[in-house]
């Protein structure tokens, strides 16, 4: 709700303050297309079975619960329907209809979620905190690093802090002896959103609007090596991987080559566009669930 309001220019402020302005400029509602080979949703058989059972409304198939939110304008389309709409209305920069069909992607989801320019939003949030009149200026030495929770608690106590929030991510493996965490390795290439050359598909006309494109099925992608493009702020982020237990901190040459292929498949003219950056990161992954609790042992 907060992000959708921010994208609409309402933000979190009541009087058009800097908080609202920062939210509005950091969040963009971006049309998103998920490519699928199979139907991936309710079918005629689902409908007829429910009618025979005296069923009324409700879900007829495996569409996700969030798809019912009217603000997302969710549609479940065949590739023909997607491209019919695109030519007539949306003008999204999508792979051509023939290219999608040749790869076996016969269905798609189309919806409109908020996309966050995270670095810009975090910088804005920091600025709001620093400029707030009730916040005292606190100078924190960037060192030392901590090797245990007890060191953190001792340092916090010396600064008269009565609360310590531990959100150390993967470092909790070492600091808190949390063995349930592992790293999910992701990789990206960045292209300049304004200057990157785009592929022109014969017979499809000029498409002028950026969109997010995601594919987790072959031949273009998979669950551990998804193929996607996300417009985010001034860049186009092309991914990616989701590899648990892979600890390589740099982008491998083979991965860079694969990401360039993803960029080409999703509409970037890679022969006339160079990437402007790369990223490798590790998402904290916990088996079971998120951990949010008070540590009674140290309270």
Phi, psi and omega in degrees: 000314182299316182290319179295321176294321179297319179295332179277000178089009182268331177053207180250359183269162182261340187232032180067034185284184183296330178298314179295318181296318179296317179299314183298321183279347183259350184235134180227130173281117186242124174305135185233133181239124175254121183271137182219150177273320180262176187296314175067024181195194182294143181243173177299322178299319177301315182295312182295323180295317180292322178295321179294333179270005181077020181285151178253243182280193179103180184283139178257355184196191190276037173288143182292150182303324183294343183293344181277354179291116186297338181291339181275348180050049185291134174228143177247111194233154163282163178299323177298316180294319179302312183284332174298313177297320185295317179295322187274326191231300196287318182059041180277149177279085182249155167303146183300154181302316181296321179296319179295314181294321180297328178276354177094007181271098187258354182221163180202152166257139175233123179209176190228081181269164173280136175247129186260130168276086192302313180302318180293318180294316181296321178296320178294319178296320178297319179297322179297317180294314183296328183269356182290133185296339182269001181263121176282147178287124180236124177262121182245122176297127181296345174243170359276171171280161183249143178246357180205160178292326180296325177295320177299313182297318180296317180292320178297319180296324180292340177260012179062032175273132180259358179222135177237118179259117182263106175230054187277003176060229183295337179294345176297339175304317183270314187289320185248008181054041182268097184277356181277354180267144170216165182261132172260108188280128177237149179227147179218152160248144178251136173238148179290125186293329183276322190255347181299130177288145182246148177289137174254124182263127184302129177084357183262353179076185182271114176259131193238356186249130177289151175211158172278137178231131182226135176219124179242021178234151177292157009273350185277323185220182176205176181295325180267343177225068182293151177254116182207158175225128182233116171288123184216106183064236183266005183237164166249114181268122182246126182229184358182196176219159168218090188239104179286134178086354177276118187253012179294124186272349182245159177285121179288147178305322179293327178290319178299319178296318179294321179293323176296323176294320175300316179301317180296314181299327185264010167112005175267131178281090187288344176286338182238015179220132175255145175293151181252002179178167176221161184214138171230129181215165183234114179275129176296126180238128179244129176292124177106286185197172174287144179257119177218104186200160174275131179276097184295332183298327184251010182267000000 
